[in-house]
Amino acid sequence: MRLVLRINALLLCLLVAPALASTHALAWQGKGADGKTITFDPKHLPHPALLLFWATWCPYCEALMPYLQDVYNAAGRDRLAVYAIDIKDDGHPAATLRERHLTFSLVRDGDAIADAYGVEGTPGLFLVDAKGDIIYRRDGGGEPAQVEAKLRRLLHLPAAHSKRGS
């Protein structure tokens, strides 16, 4: 009986694991800082992309964003895109990004995009590879330095030399 249960559990894992490992990103459109339409098409990505769901009032977003900027700087624009998708917000996201010296592509009023991705709070973070698969998801928790280290490993970037004492 135990052997049968173990075999059934193993078969279930083999069936479910590929579905969990290869979650495909969803396509979306949003408005940029200048009001122009930004289109994200995971079937035609030239390189990986980070999708950051954030709000101007969120202290956890503010803490995480410099680490994401360091990842972006290390990768370079030609190897990584970063979309700062503003959600649940009535602040001034473009001004906030400028004040924080962040060079991400702003997507304003991203609540519908967040809903499609199942994001309920901030910060939400997804790393989408060039094939359009979500290879990392952060729903909450995890220190910013740990998130940065994980992203660097997944993107094959050198380890960070912390300037923040973490």
N, C-alpha and C positions, 0 to 999 in steps of 0.2 A: 504494500500500500504506500509506504514512504517513497519507494522508488518511482511509483506512478505519479505521485504528487510532485516529486522533484523534476521528473521529465516534463510534466505539464507546465510547471513554473518556468523551466528553461525554454520550452517552446513559446510560451507567452512572452518572455523577455525577447526572444529572437524576432517575434512578430512586431512587438511594440517599439523596440529600440530604433530601428531604421526610421520610423515615422517621427520619433522625437528628435533624432539626430539631424534630420533634413527638413526642418520647418522652413518653408519658402517665404520670403518677405512679400508683402503686399505692395502693389502699385498705388500711388497717390498723387494728387496735385494740391498745391497750396500757394499762398501768396507770399512773395518775398518782401523784404524791407522796402523795396521800391514799388511794391504793388503788382509787379509782374509775376506771371504764373511760373512756379517751379514744378517740374514733373520728375517724379522718382519712379523709374521703371526697372525693377530688379532683374528683368530678363535681358537688359542691355546695359549693364554696369561696366564701365571701363576699369574700375578698381573697387576695392571694398569701400563701405560707407558706414559711418556711425550715425545712428538716429538717436538724438537726445531729446527727450520730452521734458520740458522744464517750465518754470515760471519765474518772473522777476522777484517775487516775494519769498521764494523757497531758499532757506539757508543751506539746505543739503545740496541743492543745485549749485549755489554759489561756491560751496566748498569743493565740489567735484570738478567744476568747469576748468579751473587752471590745470588740473591734471590731464584733462582731455585735450586742452590746448597744447600741452607738452607732447602728447602722443601725435597730435596733428602736425606739430612742427617737426617732430622726428621723422614722420612718414613723408611729409611734403604733399602739396596739393595734387601732384601728379600720381600719387599712390594711395590717397585716402580723401574721401569727401566727408564732411561733418555737417549735418543738418541739425540746427537748434530749433526744435519744433515747440513753439510757445503754446502752452495750454493753461486753461483755468486761470486766466490772467486778465487784468484790466490796467496793467502798468504800461510802461514804455519799453518794450523788449529791444528795439534797435538801439536806443540810448543806453540801455543797461549793458548790452554787449560791447558798445564802444567804451563805456566807462570802465569796464573790466578788461579791456584790451584783448577781447576775444574775436577771432577772425572766422567764425563759423558762418555758414549760410543760414540766415534767419528764415524760418517759416512761421508766419503770423497766424493766429487763430487756428491752431492745429487740433482742436478738440475732436473733430470728426476722424482725423488720422489716429489720434490716441485711442478713440473708441474702437476703430478697426483693428488695432494692435493689442487691444485688451489692457491698455495702460490706464490705471485708475488714480495713480498718484505720481508725485514728482520726487526725485528724478527717475524717469524710465530711460533705459539705455539698451540699444540693440546694435550689435556689430553684424553687418551683412557682408558676406564675401562676394567676390566678383561673379560668382555663379547665381547670386540672388538668395543664397541660403542664410538663415539666421544662425550664426555660429556662437553667439554670446548674447545673453539677455540678463540684465540687472534690473530687478524690480524694486530693489531697496536693500538696505544693509550693505555691508562691505565697506571698509575704509577706502577713501579715494586713492591712496597709494597702492592698495591691493588691486583695485579696479584697473589702475594704470598699468601695473605689472602684468596683469592677465591680458589686457589688450595688446601690450607690447609683445608678449609671447605669441599670441594669435596672429599678429601682423608681422612677426619675425623682425622686430626692431630691437636695437640694443637696450639693455636695462637702463633705467633712469638713474641719474645722479641727483638725488633729492636736494632741492634748494629750500624745502619747507621743513626740514628736520623731522620727517616722519619715518 
